[in-house]
Amino acid sequence: MSTPSVSIILPVLNEEAHIESAMGDLLAQDYDGPIELVIADGMSSDRTRVLVEARASQDSRVSLVDNPQRRQAHGLNAAAAAASGEVLIRADGHSRYAPDFVSMSVTALKELGGAVGGRMNPVGDDRFSAAVATAMTSALTMGPARFHHATKREPVDTVYLGAFLREDFEDLGGLRAFPSGSSEDADFYYRWRRSGRRVHVDPAIRSTYVPRNRVGQLWRQYWRYGQGKTEMLWANGRFPSWRPLAPLMMVVAIATGVALGAISGYWWPLWLILGGGAAVLLRPAAGGGRSAHLVVLAAGVMHLAYGLGGIWGLLRGPVPIRHLKG
């Protein structure tokens, strides 16, 4: 595995605003071995497919496969099935990549084995997405997951994106598809670790992630995240970690405070709960400057949507999970 062949697998859906820069970064890597970029398009309704086809006509390293199911897990499995590389490196259409993203991924994979990935580094491209990025850098907003905060190589339960041997990916059966279309990567790494394999984060694997730039988009994203974690609970009999319980407990506490006030007339528990929640939301706002109010809004949306989505997932009960191999 001195310079193994690498297949970058990239699922996309309506990524017209970011796909050109993502493809440019991934095709300009400094890696000495062979690279291919396999893009699975979820039948985009914007110009994403046109842009990918144009790049594929100019660069033989790019190939396009269909993802008619439109979900990320299906797209990753379809791209992996069409890939020829010894190493699979997952990419995201909403991200930018350092020139050594692939070479550092392969180096870490050779030295650590299992699966490796870098930190999730959010960087906004407008005022609201920059506020979301600020909120995402706070452990009070995102929790203590090490793939958000690691400063050195260390074992983790899940990682952003990731690189792994194709034979290991195939042996695990690829990703499972959840109805929410979310948390399938966390489920993948949960099953990965249960199989005896390791997962490491390495901050030297550098990329940046562009958060959602609309309140509605952010709400839907985190609603799905909350649902996805409860889908993992129903599928695996446990949460991947205890972190998802925090926003669920916050929503339950607020609802309890409202009910107690309405029934007994004692509203002070609700104000106490809201005061504690405000303290949590205001902490990341300290780095928001003139956009501090947007940071508070983003953090609030993320917490509430995640918590409500998780509660809905619990109330809905078990849902069908598709285990895909291609």
Summary of the structure (lengths in Angstrom):
residues: 326
radius of gyration: 20.3
end to end distance: 24.9
largest distance: 70.2
contacts: 1160
relative contact order: 0.14
helix: 51%
strand: 14%
